[in-house]
């Protein structure tokens, strides 16, 4: 009998140590911006309240659908970790006037209200990647403060956020970093992705290191993906959609002023036979068309 109990304990320990094979990737929340993800009502430091706009409520509906419908379906109700790939906060940047509040404590509290439930969904397996200096501080100190309160997975230095992450999902090696080159033309949208992947190939070969199977970048607020044949089946590099609509800055950018924002997130999964990525992206509508008419006197 003691021997049988011992085997049962070993089996239970092995089950607890099973690798997580799913990673949900989100990025560019820009909490604190009037054009970005926000709960329906927010209490501010001054005691006042901010009520989300019609457009923010649309993003909020997408956020709820993403976590309550899409994520359980694509992960097959299996455990998953979450990687927030930078720019969780909007910050005080570029003399912008679109913040809900330029008080960083307000932005921090908005992010906590949004991300607190997510840490529960992934049982604390939340990884935090540091974003852009203009949004989160020169050393991403504002994101580190937020990540610490969320009790994210720490790096080898004990930090709660990091600039990059190598993540092993049951044999699939993924590399995360927020930044990647941008372009003003959709013709060249995949160029930086191919460069990022091939440069990883060269550097990995140079030092005889394992090549990541999937390379994930953000920053652009646009989902794009390239796939190339590799000894592991396919090498993949993709950028993630964001959770922010167009701000006044975007209307000045080639490409940005023409295209509509992409809202959504991604999955990286090691399946039974192969690794792959899936994406949930919502398109946003163009402004209504105006039709001027001549008033004819009766």
C-alpha positions as CSV (number, residue, x, y, z in Angstrom):
1,X,0.0,0.0,0.0
2,X,2.7,2.6,0.8
3,X,4.4,1.8,-2.5
4,X,1.1,2.4,-4.4
5,X,0.6,5.7,-2.6
6,X,4.2,6.7,-3.6
7,X,3.4,6.0,-7.3
8,X,0.3,8.1,-7.0
9,X,2.2,11.0,-5.5
10,X,4.9,10.9,-8.3
11,X,2.1,10.9,-10.9
12,X,0.4,13.9,-9.3
13,X,3.8,15.8,-9.2
14,X,4.4,15.0,-12.9
15,X,0.9,16.3,-13.7
16,X,1.6,19.5,-11.8
17,X,4.9,20.0,-13.8
18,X,3.3,19.6,-17.2
19,X,4.5,22.4,-19.5
20,X,2.0,25.1,-20.5
21,X,1.7,24.9,-24.3
22,X,-0.4,28.0,-24.8
23,X,0.6,31.7,-24.7
24,X,-2.0,34.5,-25.2
25,X,-0.3,37.6,-26.5
26,X,-1.7,41.1,-26.0
27,X,0.0,44.5,-26.5
28,X,-0.4,48.2,-26.8
29,X,-3.3,48.7,-24.3
30,X,-2.3,52.4,-23.8
31,X,-4.4,52.5,-20.6
32,X,-5.2,56.2,-19.8
33,X,-5.9,57.3,-23.4
34,X,-9.4,58.4,-24.4
35,X,-9.0,56.4,-27.6
36,X,-7.9,53.1,-26.0
37,X,-9.2,50.3,-23.9
38,X,-11.0,51.5,-20.8
39,X,-13.6,50.1,-18.3
40,X,-17.1,51.6,-18.6
41,X,-16.5,53.8,-15.5
42,X,-13.3,54.9,-13.9
43,X,-12.8,56.7,-10.6
44,X,-10.1,59.4,-10.8
45,X,-7.6,60.6,-8.2
46,X,-9.5,63.9,-7.8
47,X,-12.7,62.0,-6.7
48,X,-14.3,62.6,-10.1
49,X,-15.4,59.9,-12.5
50,X,-14.6,59.2,-16.2
51,X,-17.2,57.4,-18.3
52,X,-16.0,55.5,-21.4
53,X,-16.9,56.9,-24.8
54,X,-19.1,55.0,-27.3
55,X,-15.9,54.0,-29.2
56,X,-14.2,52.8,-26.0
57,X,-17.2,50.7,-25.2
58,X,-16.8,49.0,-28.6
59,X,-13.2,48.1,-27.7
60,X,-14.4,47.0,-24.3
61,X,-16.9,44.6,-25.9
62,X,-14.1,43.2,-28.0
63,X,-11.9,42.7,-24.9
64,X,-14.7,40.8,-23.1
65,X,-15.3,38.6,-26.2
66,X,-11.6,38.0,-26.6
67,X,-11.1,36.6,-23.1
68,X,-14.5,34.9,-22.5
69,X,-15.1,33.4,-26.0
70,X,-12.0,33.3,-28.2
71,X,-9.3,32.4,-25.7
72,X,-11.1,29.4,-24.2
73,X,-11.9,28.1,-27.7
74,X,-8.4,28.4,-29.2
75,X,-6.7,27.1,-26.0
76,X,-9.2,24.2,-25.8
77,X,-9.8,25.1,-22.2
78,X,-6.2,24.2,-21.4
79,X,-4.0,26.3,-19.1
80,X,-2.2,29.2,-20.7
81,X,0.1,32.0,-19.9
82,X,-0.3,35.6,-21.0
83,X,2.4,37.9,-22.4
84,X,1.7,41.6,-22.4
85,X,4.1,42.7,-25.1
86,X,4.6,46.4,-24.1
87,X,2.9,49.8,-23.8
88,X,0.4,48.9,-21.2
89,X,0.1,52.6,-20.3
90,X,-0.3,55.7,-22.4
91,X,1.9,58.0,-20.2
92,X,2.5,61.7,-20.8
93,X,4.0,61.9,-24.3
94,X,4.6,64.2,-27.3
95,X,2.5,67.0,-25.8
96,X,-0.6,64.8,-26.3
97,X,-4.0,66.0,-25.1
98,X,-6.0,62.8,-25.5
99,X,-5.3,61.3,-22.1
100,X,-8.2,60.6,-19.7
101,X,-5.8,61.9,-17.1
102,X,-2.1,62.8,-17.2
103,X,-1.9,61.7,-13.6
104,X,0.0,58.5,-13.9
105,X,-1.7,57.1,-10.8
106,X,-5.0,57.3,-12.7
107,X,-3.5,55.5,-15.6
108,X,-2.0,52.9,-13.3
109,X,-5.4,52.3,-11.6
110,X,-7.1,51.9,-15.0
111,X,-4.6,49.3,-16.0
112,X,-5.0,47.4,-12.7
113,X,-8.7,47.3,-13.2
114,X,-8.3,45.8,-16.7
115,X,-5.4,43.4,-16.0
116,X,-6.3,42.2,-12.5
117,X,-8.9,39.8,-13.8
118,X,-6.5,38.5,-16.5
119,X,-3.9,37.5,-13.9
120,X,-6.6,35.3,-12.3
121,X,-7.5,33.7,-15.6
122,X,-3.9,32.6,-16.2
123,X,-3.3,31.7,-12.6
124,X,-0.6,34.4,-12.2
125,X,1.4,33.3,-15.3
126,X,1.6,36.8,-16.7
127,X,4.8,38.0,-18.4
128,X,5.3,41.7,-18.8
129,X,7.4,43.1,-21.7
130,X,8.6,46.8,-21.4
131,X,7.4,49.1,-24.1
132,X,8.2,52.6,-25.5
133,X,10.1,55.2,-23.5
134,X,7.6,57.9,-24.4
135,X,4.7,56.0,-22.9
136,X,6.1,54.1,-20.0
137,X,9.2,56.0,-18.9
138,X,12.9,56.0,-19.9
139,X,13.6,52.8,-18.1
140,X,10.0,51.5,-18.4
141,X,9.7,52.2,-14.7
142,X,6.0,52.9,-14.9
143,X,5.4,49.4,-16.3
144,X,7.7,47.9,-13.8
145,X,5.6,49.5,-11.0
146,X,2.4,48.2,-12.6
147,X,3.9,44.7,-13.1
148,X,5.1,44.5,-9.5
149,X,1.6,45.2,-8.2
150,X,0.2,42.6,-10.6
151,X,2.8,40.1,-9.3
152,X,3.9,39.0,-12.7
153,X,6.5,36.3,-13.4
154,X,9.9,37.7,-12.5
155,X,13.1,37.5,-14.6
156,X,16.4,36.2,-13.3
157,X,17.2,39.6,-11.7
158,X,13.9,39.6,-9.8
159,X,12.3,42.3,-12.0
160,X,8.6,42.0,-12.7
161,X,9.0,43.4,-16.3
162,X,11.7,42.8,-18.9
163,X,12.8,44.1,-22.3
164,X,12.7,40.6,-23.9
165,X,11.5,37.1,-23.2
166,X,12.5,33.7,-24.4
167,X,9.5,31.4,-23.7
168,X,9.5,27.6,-24.0
169,X,6.0,26.3,-24.6
170,X,6.4,22.6,-24.4
171,X,9.1,22.5,-27.0
172,X,8.2,25.6,-29.0
173,X,10.6,28.4,-28.4
174,X,9.1,31.9,-28.8
175,X,10.9,35.3,-28.5
176,X,9.1,38.4,-27.4
177,X,10.2,42.1,-27.7
178,X,8.0,45.2,-28.1
179,X,9.8,47.1,-30.9
180,X,10.2,46.5,-34.6
181,X,10.7,48.8,-37.6
182,X,7.7,50.5,-39.1
183,X,6.7,51.6,-42.6
184,X,4.4,54.1,-44.2
185,X,3.5,51.7,-47.0
186,X,1.6,48.5,-46.8
187,X,3.7,47.2,-49.7
188,X,6.6,46.9,-47.2
189,X,4.7,45.8,-44.1
190,X,6.3,42.4,-44.1
191,X,9.9,43.6,-44.8
192,X,10.9,44.3,-41.2
193,X,9.4,40.9,-40.1
194,X,11.5,39.0,-42.6
195,X,14.6,40.9,-41.6
196,X,13.9,40.3,-37.9
197,X,13.6,36.5,-38.5
198,X,16.6,36.1,-40.9
199,X,18.8,38.2,-38.6
200,X,17.8,35.8,-35.8
201,X,18.8,32.9,-38.0
202,X,22.2,34.5,-38.7
203,X,22.9,35.3,-35.0
204,X,21.8,31.9,-33.8
205,X,24.0,30.1,-36.3
206,X,26.9,32.4,-35.5
207,X,26.9,31.4,-31.8
208,X,25.4,27.9,-32.2
209,X,22.3,28.9,-30.3
210,X,18.8,27.5,-30.7
211,X,16.7,29.5,-33.2
212,X,13.3,30.6,-31.9
213,X,10.5,29.0,-33.7
214,X,8.2,32.0,-33.4
215,X,9.3,35.7,-33.2
216,X,6.7,38.1,-31.8
217,X,6.8,41.9,-32.0
218,X,4.3,44.7,-31.4
219,X,4.5,48.5,-31.4
220,X,2.8,48.9,-34.8
221,X,-0.7,48.2,-33.6
222,X,-1.1,46.1,-36.8
223,X,-1.2,42.3,-37.2
224,X,1.0,41.0,-39.9
225,X,2.8,37.7,-40.3
226,X,5.4,35.9,-42.4
227,X,6.1,32.2,-42.5
228,X,9.2,30.5,-44.0
229,X,10.1,26.8,-44.3
230,X,12.5,25.5,-41.6
231,X,13.9,22.3,-40.3
232,X,11.2,22.5,-37.6
233,X,8.4,22.9,-40.2
234,X,7.9,26.7,-40.4
235,X,9.6,29.7,-38.9
236,X,7.1,32.4,-38.0
237,X,7.4,36.1,-37.3
238,X,4.3,38.2,-36.6
239,X,3.3,41.6,-35.1
240,X,0.3,42.0,-32.9
241,X,-2.8,44.2,-33.2
242,X,-3.4,46.7,-30.4
243,X,-6.2,48.1,-28.3
244,X,-6.2,51.7,-29.3
245,X,-8.0,53.6,-32.0
246,X,-6.4,56.4,-34.0
247,X,-5.1,59.4,-32.1
248,X,-4.4,62.8,-33.8
249,X,-0.8,61.7,-34.4
250,X,-1.8,58.8,-36.6
251,X,-3.6,61.0,-39.1
252,X,-0.3,62.5,-40.0
253,X,1.4,59.2,-40.8
254,X,1.5,57.7,-44.3
255,X,-0.5,54.5,-44.2
256,X,-1.9,55.2,-40.8
257,X,-4.1,58.0,-42.1
258,X,-5.6,55.6,-44.7
259,X,-6.0,52.3,-42.8
260,X,-8.4,51.7,-40.0
261,X,-7.1,50.4,-36.6
262,X,-6.8,46.7,-35.8
263,X,-8.0,45.6,-32.4
264,X,-7.2,42.1,-31.0
265,X,-4.6,39.6,-29.8
266,X,-2.9,36.4,-30.6
267,X,-2.2,32.8,-29.6
268,X,1.1,30.9,-29.7
269,X,0.5,27.2,-29.3
270,X,2.5,23.9,-29.3
271,X,0.0,21.4,-30.6
272,X,0.2,17.6,-30.7
273,X,2.2,17.7,-33.9
274,X,3.3,21.2,-34.6
275,X,3.5,24.7,-33.2
276,X,1.5,27.5,-34.7
277,X,0.0,31.0,-34.2
278,X,-3.6,32.1,-34.4
279,X,-5.0,35.6,-34.3
280,X,-8.3,37.4,-33.4
281,X,-8.5,40.8,-35.1
282,X,-11.5,43.1,-35.3
283,X,-11.6,45.7,-38.0
284,X,-12.9,49.2,-37.2
285,X,-15.3,51.1,-39.4
286,X,-14.5,54.1,-41.5
287,X,-16.3,57.4,-40.7
288,X,-19.7,57.8,-42.2
289,X,-19.9,59.0,-45.8
290,X,-21.3,62.5,-46.1
291,X,-23.6,63.1,-49.1
292,X,-24.2,66.8,-49.8
293,X,-27.4,67.6,-51.6
294,X,-28.9,70.6,-53.4
295,X,-32.0,72.0,-51.7
296,X,-34.7,72.5,-54.4
297,X,-37.2,75.2,-53.6
298,X,-40.8,73.9,-53.8
